[in-house]
Amino acid sequence: MSNYHFEIIPISRGRGRSVTRLANYISGQKLHNIYLHETYYRQRTDIAFMGIFLPARAPSDFDDLQRLCDRIECAEKRYDARTARELIASLPNELALAENIRIVETFIRANFLEYGLCAIAAIHKGQNLTDPTRNNPHTHIIIPTRTLDENGFHAKKYRELDKQENVKIWRKQWADVQNIAYERNGLPIRVSHESLEVQGKWDRKPKMHLSRIDWQRMHQENRARTKALTQSITQQHQHLQQEMIPSLDIE
C-alpha cells in the first residue's frame, strides 16, 4: 500500500544536533566534527544510495563528504547556530531503487540546486525481513542554510528557506515526483500530501510513522521497563528463597 511521509527537522547546535554527526548517521561513513573535535564511527549495512548534490559553481572538492561537512561547520560561528535542515521522507516500496534515486534527485534539483544550495542525501532500505511488502524505504536529505559558489558558502544565510510557504511547496512536490514515477512505471498508485480529512478518506486511519528520535525513545522506555521488571522478579525470587531456608537455633 502506498504511503506518504515528509517531515522537516532543524539541525541546530543549540539543540545538540550536528551536521557532521547526522551525515555519519545517514551515510555510515567515519567523519570528524571539525567544530566539536569529535569523531563519529557509526556504520550501517542498510544504505541503498548515498550522494552529494552540488550546484554548478560549487568548489570541486565539495564532492567529498568530510570536506563538505567541514565547510558547513566552519560557515557557522555561533555555538547555537542552525547549520542545516534535515528532510525525512518515505519512498515507494513498489518501485525499483533506480526509480527512488531518480525521485530524490529530481526533488533536490528542482527545489535546492536551482537556488545555489547543496544537499547530502541517503536512501535507507528500511527492510522488513519477515514481510518485504512492509519495507519502509526512505530518504534523509541534509540542506545547509547557505548557498554556495566557486568560493564556498556565502557569508549570509539564505533566508528564503525560512518561509513557511516553502514547507507547503516541498510537501506537494514530494507527492508530485512520486506520482510521476508511479505513472512512468504504469502503476495506478498515487500519493497525496494532503490529510486524509481533506482527501475525504474517512474510512482510512492515518499510519503512525515513528521518527528516529521517537523510535529511540520508545526502545529506551521499553528497555527501562524490562530492566525494572527483571529487578522486581529477582527481588521476589530472593525473598522467596529466604523464606524457604529454615531457621537454625544455635545454642
Secondary structure by P-SEA (a helix, b strand, c coil): cbbbbbbbbbbcccccccaaaaaaaaccccccccccccccccccccccccccccccccccccccaaaaaaaaaaaccccccccbbbbbbcccccccaaaaaaaaaaaaaaccccccccbbbbbbccccccccccbbbbbbbbbccccccccccccccccccccaaaaaaaaaaaaaaaaaaaaaacccbbbbcccccccccccbbbbbbbcaaaaaaaaaaaaaaaaaaaaaaaaaaaaaaaaabbbbbcc
